[in-house]
């Protein structure tokens, strides 16, 4: 599978539950922009058949290599980022996993029931990255319990393994050259943006500025038959800056990412 095929399939599955992303992309194109993707992100469970270490070889199979590691203490996560070894314009990939053992015992029990349903050989091809739920849906009570301690866990329990967000590269926009321009356009069009830590996460001095929409909503039926409107996925926007050595910053900042995770919060 080529990176182009990978991201085309990923985008199709992503926009099926994130229609705002397609509308925003069309909005940018209406302003004469060619939209390039800066990076895409995924969430998963550690100590499972779809753990970070099990998924990483599938990224390597399409030419990606890890180049950074991160830890989010308050959210009980670790993450790695990846870039393509030969295709410079290929989107970067951010893969995080929940450290389940750091959650309360009753949350571990709920997640354990989900993980136990994943086939040991679930990871066979890069298509695993849009497999979605690999387990029976949790009950609404289980979902709410998880959400109390980890919005990440609650989201993952219902949405499964798929692109959590795509990211517009502001560096490649011509008529919207700053993150303020992008945010103003989106707010004027009525989109809800993530306000945690302010509209803009990061600064030019940190060489990375990011903002994001709040996740779209979907109607979801739990395994006990109860229905609830829950967050699906969101769209992000990133502006990278040149470092003192003349190179464009190409990694991620934990403080920024920590707040971007909140784009899928139900509250």
FENPEJO-V143251 format. One line per field, one symbol per residue. ss: DSSP state (A for helix, B for strand, O for the rest). phi: phi as a letter, one per 30 degrees, with the letter a starting at -180 (. if undefined). psi: psi as a letter, one per 30 degrees, with the letter a starting at -180 (. if undefined). A space follows every 50 residues. Layout:
# FENPEJO-V143251
ss->???
phi->???
psi->???
This chain:
# FENPEJO-V143251
ss->OOAAAAAAAAAAAAAAAOAAAAAAAAAAAAOOOOOOBBBBBBBBBOOOOO OAAAAAAAAAAOOBBBBBBBBBOOOOBBBBBBBBOOOOOOOBBBBBBBOA AAOOAAAAAAAAAAAOOOOOOOOOOAAAAAOBOOOOOOOAAAAAAAAAAO AAAAAAAAAOBOOOBBBBBAAAOOOOOOAAAAAAAAAAOOOOBOOOOOOO BBBAAAOBBBBBBOOOBBBBBOOOOOBBBBBOOBBBBBBBOBOOOOOBOO OOOAAAAAAAAAAAOOO
phi->.deddeddddddddddcbeddddddddddddiccdccdabbbbacdhbdb dedddeeddddcjcbdbabbbcddcibbabcbbddbcdddedbcccbdde dddeeddedddeddddddeecdcbbddedbdidcadedddddedddddca deddeddccidaddacbdddecdccbdcdddddddddddjddcdcdijdc cjbedciabbbaddedcbdbcddcidbadbdcbbbcbbccbddedicdeb cbbedddeddeddcddc
psi->kleeeefeeeeeeeffgifeeeeeeeeeefggkjjkkellllklklhlfh lefeeefeeefgglkkgkklkjefghlllllklkfejegkklkjjlkkie ffllefeeeeeeeeeffkkehejelffffgfbkglkklleeeeeeeeefj eeeeeefefajljellkkjffgkefiflfeeeeeeeeffgkkljfjglek klleffgkkklllkklklkkklfgfkkkklkcllklkkjklklfgfkkkg alkeeeeeeeeffgkf.
